[in-house]
Amino acid sequence: MKIRQFTSGDEEVVCRLHNEAFNERIRALGESYKFHHATVEEIGDWLETEKDNIWLADVGSSSVGYAHTRVNIEKGKKEIPTLYIVPTDWNLGESRIAVASSSQRMGVASGLLQTVLDECLRQGLLYAAALSHSDNISAKKLFESFGFSQPDVFMDPEYSEDRPLFNSSVYATLDLTKQLSNIKLNSNVRVRKARPDDINSIAEIHRRNVWWCEECSALKWTTDYISGTFGHDVLVAELNGDVVGVADLTLGSPRIGIGGVLPENRGRGIGTALLYGLLKGMKAYGIPMALADSGMTQVEAIRIYRRLGFNLEKKQYVWVKSME
Ligand SMILES: CC(C)(COP(=O)(O)OP(=O)(O)OC[C@H]1O[C@@H](n2cnc3c(N)ncnc32)[C@H](O)[C@@H]1OP(=O)(O)O)[C@@H](O)C(=O)NCCC(=O)NCCS
């Protein structure tokens, strides 16, 4: 077996390998988890930056496996150069390392991963990281056999004392064809559609909650977000007339997003009221299922999903290997 880098003309074989290996995911999870069949044109776009690479495993004259990697510089207290095996989607997907079914269990992915790790050492990177769903046993075995760990939350003080460098997530789903749980809501909280004059409050809530998303607290982005440019219906929660929480649903999609509640107003049922408002809105649109992904750091959100009867059977694991 020979491992080599992608060259122009390999788009077709990478596309075929990807679509075959992820076919079951695409069929079972589909667009809800942003899995779809790739097109040949799309493969070229994967090499988005000069930090992207596709590695191919050749046996004889056939390519039987691929891995797509990217070097990201995580900017914290210090810069942490990290190599990711790029996922199909950062929140909902799995890393793009795949082997043709006829060549699985023959060490092909191991050969690709070894090359990727050698490359990390050569470039002096600090970590290698990948993402897989918790029910993907082959991926679990593969990463474990190379000494990757699978933390819920991974801290590196060189990056930050209080923000994780990596974290796993949990997927929470709820069947919306059934009645919503009958829970008691805080009657002082009013949930309503966001208006243009909520812009500063929403930007502030995002700034203090989704700190990893810089654009989410920019005023231009927030204006577009409220007006539905990205396809969202945005709800806010008011407590005594002040906007203290924000959440959204996406038309035609099961995905829900809780932008957050201002830290000083937590623990008063505001997140629960927001989520309840979203679920009612989704039911009214006839959306049959709700899907939320929450980082394992978001313990309050996870508690609310449990309270409202969500199913939390699956996680997105982060796999981490320190190269030092
Ligand atoms: C995951 C995948 C890339 C593994 O490829 P592979 O070439 O079969 O893996 P290898 O032969 O190198 O095996 C690596 C390790 O995983 C184990 N393994 C691989 N597939 C396994 C399976 N189906 N069940 C149990 N163990 C498995 C191997 O035994 C080996 O561990 P060990 O030798 O220490 O026991 C392949 O199954 C695949 O393409 N799956 C579909 C796409 C996918 O899920 N990609 C990963 C997303 S994160």
The ligand as an SDF file (V2000), in Angstrom:
LIG
                    3D

 48 50  0  0  0  0  0  0  0  0999 V2000
  -13.6080    3.6690   10.0230 C   0  0  0  0  0  0  0  0  0  0  0  0
  -12.8780    3.1400    8.7760 C   0  0  0  0  0  0  0  0  0  0  0  0
  -12.2050    4.3310    8.0850 C   0  0  0  0  0  0  0  0  0  0  0  0
  -11.7940    2.1330    9.2390 C   0  0  0  0  0  0  0  0  0  0  0  0
  -11.0550    1.7240    8.0920 O   0  0  0  0  0  0  0  0  0  0  0  0
  -10.2280    0.3410    8.0130 P   0  0  0  0  0  0  0  0  0  0  0  0
   -9.2670    0.4600    6.9170 O   0  0  0  0  0  0  0  0  0  0  0  0
  -11.1890   -0.7780    7.9890 O   0  0  0  0  0  0  0  0  0  0  0  0
   -9.4770    0.3400    9.4170 O   0  0  0  0  0  0  0  0  0  0  0  0
   -8.1810   -0.5300    9.7680 P   0  0  0  0  0  0  0  0  0  0  0  0
   -8.2210   -1.8160    8.9970 O   0  0  0  0  0  0  0  0  0  0  0  0
   -6.9740    0.3030    9.6180 O   0  0  0  0  0  0  0  0  0  0  0  0
   -8.4650   -0.8310   11.2890 O   0  0  0  0  0  0  0  0  0  0  0  0
   -8.0540    0.0170   12.3610 C   0  0  0  0  0  0  0  0  0  0  0  0
   -8.5060   -0.5150   13.6830 C   0  0  0  0  0  0  0  0  0  0  0  0
   -9.9100   -0.5160   13.8000 O   0  0  0  0  0  0  0  0  0  0  0  0
  -10.4300   -1.8550   13.9630 C   0  0  0  0  0  0  0  0  0  0  0  0
  -11.6410   -1.9340   13.1540 N   0  0  0  0  0  0  0  0  0  0  0  0
  -11.8380   -1.4410   11.9180 C   0  0  0  0  0  0  0  0  0  0  0  0
  -13.0960   -1.6920   11.5220 N   0  0  0  0  0  0  0  0  0  0  0  0
  -13.6960   -2.3570   12.5420 C   0  0  0  0  0  0  0  0  0  0  0  0
  -14.9840   -2.9210   12.7290 C   0  0  0  0  0  0  0  0  0  0  0  0
  -15.9310   -2.8510   11.7660 N   0  0  0  0  0  0  0  0  0  0  0  0
  -15.2570   -3.5140   13.8940 N   0  0  0  0  0  0  0  0  0  0  0  0
  -14.3270   -3.6290   14.8500 C   0  0  0  0  0  0  0  0  0  0  0  0
  -13.0680   -3.1220   14.7260 N   0  0  0  0  0  0  0  0  0  0  0  0
  -12.7610   -2.5080   13.5750 C   0  0  0  0  0  0  0  0  0  0  0  0
   -9.3220   -2.7320   13.4590 C   0  0  0  0  0  0  0  0  0  0  0  0
   -9.3650   -4.0130   14.0180 O   0  0  0  0  0  0  0  0  0  0  0  0
   -8.1120   -1.9620   13.8640 C   0  0  0  0  0  0  0  0  0  0  0  0
   -7.8240   -2.0910   15.2520 O   0  0  0  0  0  0  0  0  0  0  0  0
   -6.7930   -3.1340   15.7880 P   0  0  0  0  0  0  0  0  0  0  0  0
   -6.0070   -3.6190   14.6310 O   0  0  0  0  0  0  0  0  0  0  0  0
   -5.9970   -2.4170   16.8130 O   0  0  0  0  0  0  0  0  0  0  0  0
   -7.6650   -4.2060   16.3510 O   0  0  0  0  0  0  0  0  0  0  0  0
  -13.8270    2.3940    7.8230 C   0  0  0  0  0  0  0  0  0  0  0  0
  -14.5890    1.4630    8.5800 O   0  0  0  0  0  0  0  0  0  0  0  0
  -14.7910    3.2860    7.0590 C   0  0  0  0  0  0  0  0  0  0  0  0
  -14.4650    3.7810    5.9800 O   0  0  0  0  0  0  0  0  0  0  0  0
  -16.0110    3.4830    7.5730 N   0  0  0  0  0  0  0  0  0  0  0  0
  -17.0300    4.3000    6.9580 C   0  0  0  0  0  0  0  0  0  0  0  0
  -16.6960    5.8010    7.0240 C   0  0  0  0  0  0  0  0  0  0  0  0
  -16.4130    6.2240    8.4340 C   0  0  0  0  0  0  0  0  0  0  0  0
  -17.1440    5.8920    9.3550 O   0  0  0  0  0  0  0  0  0  0  0  0
  -15.3250    6.9780    8.6140 N   0  0  0  0  0  0  0  0  0  0  0  0
  -14.8590    7.4460    9.9150 C   0  0  0  0  0  0  0  0  0  0  0  0
  -15.6300    8.5910   10.3980 C   0  0  0  0  0  0  0  0  0  0  0  0
  -14.8840    9.2730   11.8340 S   0  0  0  0  0  0  0  0  0  0  0  0
  1  2  1  0
  2  3  1  0
  2  4  1  0
  2 36  1  0
  4  5  1  0
  5  6  1  0
  6  7  2  0
  6  8  1  0
  6  9  1  0
  9 10  1  0
 10 11  2  0
 10 12  1  0
 10 13  1  0
 13 14  1  0
 14 15  1  0
 15 16  1  0
 15 30  1  0
 16 17  1  0
 17 18  1  0
 17 28  1  0
 18 19  1  0
 18 27  1  0
 19 20  2  0
 20 21  1  0
 21 22  1  0
 21 27  2  0
 22 23  1  0
 22 24  2  0
 24 25  1  0
 25 26  2  0
 26 27  1  0
 28 29  1  0
 28 30  1  0
 30 31  1  0
 31 32  1  0
 32 33  2  0
 32 34  1  0
 32 35  1  0
 36 37  1  0
 36 38  1  0
 38 39  2  0
 38 40  1  0
 40 41  1  0
 41 42  1  0
 42 43  1  0
 43 44  2  0
 43 45  1  0
 45 46  1  0
 46 47  1  0
 47 48  1  0
M  END
$$$$
